[in-house]
Amino acid sequence: MKLAIAALLVGSAAAFSPASSGRTSTALNVNELELGATAPLGVYDPLGWLDGEPENFERRRAVERKHGRVAMAAMVGCIVHNNHITFDGYLSPSANLKFSDIPTGVDGIRAIPPAGLLQILFFFALVELAWMPASQYDGDYGVGWFGDNIADPEEKARKLNVELNNGRAAMMGILGNMVTECITGQTMYEQYAAGHFSPFGDGTF
């Protein structure tokens, strides 16, 4: 499943941080316009969306937050799978396909039977439409931070900033990992094992 999540990240939108002009409050009880504008970039809005389409900010922030969460899960899954840590048992008993049989890297999704891909897509639809609906822009689905509700607005804002920035890094990381794998033909594990850190040549740097 983590391979499918990683593959779907290709279409992730680029993240942006809005200026702190005005105030948009959500169920998170923090100022969304102040989140994400952190050093060294500060306000990052190269396409001028904040001034040109301010009414769309809340949806774009929700998209950025959700893509960041998916990317963080994908990056963790990529690291785990590249270290050959897999589930026990069968992914598809009828096809005699074990979890350990799935190749490492982006090509792993091609080894999943069509019925398995459909199950993944149905699960995504359930999450998107019912469990964590995309229409709920504040991103607060009532589960708290590891089950703990943060009452202090300053602490909540700090953790939300951490989440946004880690999500942005994860979006760049998972996309960069997939692009580099396609360029070099080597998975993350194979690149590190060979000391091949540059996708632009045969050297090690």
VENZIKA-V860087 format. One record per pair of residues at least 4 apart in sequence whose ideal C-beta (glycine too) atoms are under 7 Angstrom apart, sorted by the first residue. I is the first residue (numbers start at 1). GAP is how many residues later the second one is. Records with the same first field share a line. If there is no record, write none. Layout:
# VENZIKA-V860087
I=GAP ; GAP
This chain:
# VENZIKA-V860087
1=4 ; 119
2=4 ; 72 ; 75 ; 79
3=4 ; 99 ; 105 ; 106
4=4 ; 105 ; 113 ; 116
5=4 ; 65 ; 68 ; 69 ; 72
6=68 ; 71 ; 72 ; 100 ; 168 ; 172
7=99 ; 102
9=61 ; 62 ; 65 ; 165 ; 166
12=55 ; 59 ; 159
13=50 ; 54
15=49 ; 153 ; 156
16=28 ; 29 ; 33
17=19 ; 20 ; 24 ; 26 ; 27 ; 28
18=15 ; 19 ; 25 ; 27 ; 32 ; 39
19=18 ; 24 ; 26 ; 31
20=13 ; 14 ; 17
22=11
23=8 ; 10
24=8 ; 9 ; 33 ; 34
25=6
26=6 ; 111 ; 112
27=111 ; 113
28=110 ; 112 ; 128 ; 132
29=124
30=5 ; 123 ; 126 ; 127 ; 130
32=29
35=122 ; 125 ; 126 ; 129
36=125 ; 128
37=5 ; 6
38=123 ; 127
45=4 ; 5
48=4
49=4 ; 7 ; 11
50=4 ; 7
56=4
57=4
58=4 ; 79
59=4 ; 78
60=4
61=4
62=4 ; 75 ; 77
63=4
64=4
65=4 ; 74 ; 99 ; 102
66=4 ; 73
67=4 ; 100 ; 104
68=4 ; 95 ; 96 ; 99 ; 100 ; 102 ; 103
69=4 ; 98
70=4
71=4 ; 96 ; 99 ; 100 ; 103
72=4 ; 94 ; 95 ; 98
73=4
74=4 ; 100
75=4 ; 95 ; 98 ; 99
76=4
77=4
78=4 ; 96 ; 99 ; 110
79=4
80=5
81=4 ; 23
82=22 ; 105 ; 106 ; 107
83=106
86=13 ; 14
87=12
89=9 ; 10
90=7 ; 8
91=6 ; 7 ; 8 ; 11 ; 25
92=5 ; 21 ; 24
95=18
97=4 ; 16
101=10
102=6 ; 9
103=4 ; 5 ; 8
104=4 ; 83 ; 85
105=76 ; 82
106=72 ; 75
112=4 ; 5
114=4
115=4
116=4
117=4
118=4
119=4
120=4
121=4
122=4
123=4
124=4
125=4
126=4 ; 5
127=4 ; 5
128=5 ; 6
129=4
132=9
143=4
144=4 ; 5
145=5 ; 14
150=5 ; 6 ; 9
152=4
153=4
154=4
155=4
156=4
157=4
158=4
159=4
160=4
161=4
162=4
163=4
164=4
165=4
166=4
167=4
168=4
169=4
170=4
171=4
172=4
173=4
174=4
175=4
176=4
177=4 ; 11
178=4
179=4
180=4 ; 19
181=5 ; 6
183=16
184=7 ; 12 ; 15
186=4 ; 5 ; 8 ; 10
188=4
189=4
190=4
191=5 ; 6
195=9
196=8
197=7 ; 8
198=5 ; 7
